[in-house]
Amino acid sequence: MSAEAAREEKGSLKRTTRKVIVVMLAAVAVYFVFALVSGLRELGGRLAGYAWWTFFVALALAFGNYVLRFLKWEYYLKVLDIRGIKKSDSFLTFLSGFVLSVTPGKVGEVFKSLVLWQTYEVPGARTAPIVVAERLTDLIGVIILIAAGSTRFHGGLLWAGAGSAVVSMILIVVASRRLSMWFVDLIAWMPGPGKRLAPKLREAYESLYALTRPTTLILPTLLSVAAWFLECMALWVILYGFGKATSVLGASFFYATSTLAGALIPVPGGLGVTETVMRTLMRELGDVDRAGATGAMLLVRFATLWFAVIVGFVALSFLRKRHPKLLAD
């Protein structure tokens, strides 16, 4: 990565950080609207009777999700033969990507590539495809959970079918070198920065191709299923704290379906989309009252999405102490 490219990426990071702050403020406004719709007094009464120990269990389950996904990150680094990175630094680097969790599709987690370049001089084009592979296996894992949870409800398989179609299309493009190179050549032919980007895209594709072969998809997909099931359990235990004995499969369907909806619609962190879908499913399929559904939705979003952002900032601060030159300017 050249010095000019590094300056461009850092400038982009600063702009993205400002956007993250804007999204956080927007989230406060969105959640306040949900609270108003549910009735502040009614919601306050439900939260007053909530078993708060279950919220801390949900936080632990969410952190378990991060640990399992870190194992997937390590696996991908091994597949790409990227070695010499201390495990502690690798773990902090992985967690630091959560700083930009509220970017559309979480693509901001490519920030990890910038961190590895500045700390261990690993070219960004080699590691950036890991983010794509992570999102792909996460998507497959979430769809599996939706399919499992849909057995509890009528019509739930429709979501699994739609998601499976998206995954199949992505796998077809990635698995076909000819088709992928055709897209790269098309970009190189187009006016603008295409010619400059084409060599980087070809290098990135080679890494992505190595990460998405059938033999390298099995273990990461299993880790994704286990990781996202822990966050489904976070919703289940929070509902338990409200005195709602929802089935584990039902909670998995609510959480996984809303997560998929938020990922497919390009809004920062799925804000507004994930919350609306989750709350609606809990009310209509889970027989959860309006205030209870809103309270459970707010708490599980804090325990997963916003907890991840906090963890990301903490990890980044530790990394900067260990590597003072990281993002020094």
Protein Blocks (a to p, Z undefined) as FASTA:
>chain_A
ZZklmmmmmmmmmmmmmmmmmmmmmmmmmmmmmmmmnopklmmmmmmmpcfklmmmmmmm
mmmmmmmmmmmmmmmmmmnopghiafklmmmmmmmmmmmmmgghhlmmmmmmmmmmmmno
pafklmmmmmmmmmmmmmmmmmmmmmmmmmmpghklmmmmmmmmmmmmmmmmmmmmklmm
mmmmmmmmpgcjklmmmmmmmmmmmmmmmmmgfklmmmmmmmmmmmmmmmmmmmmmmmmm
nopacdfklmmmmmmmmmmmmmmpccehhiojlmmmmmmmmmmmnopafklmmmmmmmmm
mmmmmmmmmmmmmmmmmmmmmmmmgokZZ
